[in-house]
Every structure is written in C-alpha cells, then in structure tokens.
Amino acid sequence: LGFYNESFIPTSRGFETYTGYFGDQEHYLTHKYDRTQEDANADSHYFYDFIRTKPDNTFELIAEVEGIANVSSAEVFCNEAERLLEANKDAGAPMFLYMAWQNVHG
C-alpha cells in the first residue's frame, strides 16, 4: 500500500474504506509528515498526511478537521472503528476490520 498512484491506495486493493496515512513518518498528534525539507533559506516545509476515503474512491484530507486536528491518531482510529461497527451492525454479513496502530512504533 502507498501513494505512488491511486491503484496503490487501500480502497483500490480490496478495502471498502480507509482512514490513515499515506507516508511513513507522520506525527501521531499533528498529523504532519515529519521528514521536513529545508529550502535555501533554511525554512522547513511540511505537509499534512491524514486522509479518509469517500465512497467514490476519492479521499479527503482530515488532518485539520475539528475533532481530528491535534487528537491522537489512536483515538481517531478508535472513533472510526466505532462508527464503522455501528453503521454495519445490522448488515447481516461478516465484517473484516483491520486496524494498524501507529502508536506501537513510537
């Protein structure tokens, strides 16, 4: 999985939904990509990397959304799991929920 092109994002590879990161060095609280690059003036540049997919396989940047900005990714993942479980409780079919915790790497 990754972000080379849309065929590599999780919803193009069998998952119905995805909430998480594309990169590999995101801060668990600010959701900023940690590998800053400095320009010739020694100014650091960063970008946000925390997304949620939409039903049409596009995605929205949620890193600055109220209730997500400056909230631990573990809490966001738990809230999303609760939302998905509640939405699918009467589906009448098995559900596979995969949660890859970011905080185990810190």
C-alpha positions as CSV (number, residue, x, y, z in Angstrom):
1,L,0.0,0.0,0.0
2,G,1.1,3.5,-0.5
3,F,0.6,6.6,-2.6
4,Y,2.5,6.2,-5.8
5,N,-0.8,6.3,-7.7
6,E,-4.4,5.6,-6.9
7,S,-4.1,1.9,-7.7
8,F,-2.0,1.6,-4.6
9,I,-4.4,3.1,-2.1
10,P,-6.2,0.6,0.2
11,T,-9.6,1.1,-1.4
12,S,-8.2,0.2,-4.8
13,R,-6.8,-3.0,-3.2
14,G,-9.9,-4.6,-1.7
15,F,-10.8,-2.4,1.3
16,E,-14.1,-0.6,1.3
17,T,-12.9,2.3,3.5
18,Y,-9.6,3.7,4.7
19,T,-8.7,6.2,7.3
20,G,-5.0,6.8,7.9
21,Y,-1.7,7.9,6.4
22,F,0.0,7.5,3.0
23,G,3.5,8.2,4.2
24,D,5.8,6.7,6.8
25,Q,6.8,9.5,9.2
26,E,3.6,11.2,10.4
27,H,3.3,12.7,13.8
28,Y,0.6,10.9,15.8
29,L,-0.9,14.2,17.1
30,T,-0.3,16.9,14.5
31,H,-0.6,14.5,11.5
32,K,2.2,16.3,9.8
33,Y,4.7,14.4,7.7
34,D,7.8,14.5,9.9
35,R,10.5,14.4,7.2
36,T,10.8,18.2,6.7
37,Q,12.8,19.6,3.9
38,E,14.7,22.8,4.2
39,D,14.9,25.2,1.3
40,A,17.9,27.5,0.6
41,N,16.7,29.9,3.3
42,A,16.7,27.1,5.9
43,D,12.9,27.3,6.2
44,S,11.3,23.9,7.0
45,H,8.4,22.7,4.9
46,Y,6.0,20.0,5.9
47,F,2.6,18.7,4.8
48,Y,-0.4,17.1,6.4
49,D,-0.9,13.4,5.7
50,F,-4.1,12.0,7.3
51,I,-6.9,11.0,5.0
52,R,-10.3,9.3,4.9
53,T,-11.6,7.7,1.7
54,K,-15.0,8.6,0.2
55,P,-17.4,6.0,-1.4
56,D,-16.2,7.1,-4.9
57,N,-12.6,6.2,-4.0
58,T,-11.5,9.8,-3.7
59,F,-10.2,10.9,-0.4
60,E,-10.4,14.0,1.8
61,L,-7.6,15.4,4.0
62,I,-8.8,15.2,7.5
63,A,-5.7,16.3,9.4
64,E,-7.1,19.8,10.2
65,V,-10.7,18.8,10.7
66,E,-12.1,19.7,14.1
67,G,-12.1,16.6,16.3
68,I,-9.1,15.2,14.5
69,A,-6.6,18.1,14.4
70,N,-4.3,17.7,17.4
71,V,-6.1,14.5,18.5
72,S,-4.0,11.3,18.9
73,S,-4.3,9.0,15.9
74,A,-5.1,6.1,18.2
75,E,-8.2,8.0,19.4
76,V,-9.2,8.9,15.8
77,F,-8.8,5.2,14.8
78,C,-11.0,4.0,17.7
79,N,-13.7,6.6,16.9
80,E,-13.6,5.5,13.2
81,A,-13.8,1.8,14.2
82,E,-16.8,2.5,16.4
83,R,-18.5,4.4,13.6
84,L,-18.0,1.6,11.1
85,L,-19.1,-1.1,13.6
86,E,-22.3,0.9,14.4
87,A,-23.0,1.5,10.7
88,N,-22.6,-2.2,9.9
89,K,-24.2,-3.8,13.0
90,D,-27.4,-4.8,11.1
91,A,-25.7,-5.7,7.8
92,G,-26.3,-9.4,8.2
93,A,-22.9,-10.2,6.8
94,P,-19.4,-10.7,8.3
95,M,-17.2,-7.6,8.5
96,F,-13.4,-7.5,8.4
97,L,-11.9,-4.5,10.3
98,Y,-8.2,-4.1,10.1
99,M,-6.6,-1.6,12.5
100,A,-2.9,-0.8,12.1
101,W,-1.9,1.2,15.2
102,Q,0.5,4.0,14.6
103,N,1.5,4.3,18.3
104,V,3.2,1.0,18.5
105,H,6.1,2.4,16.5
106,G,6.9,5.3,18.9
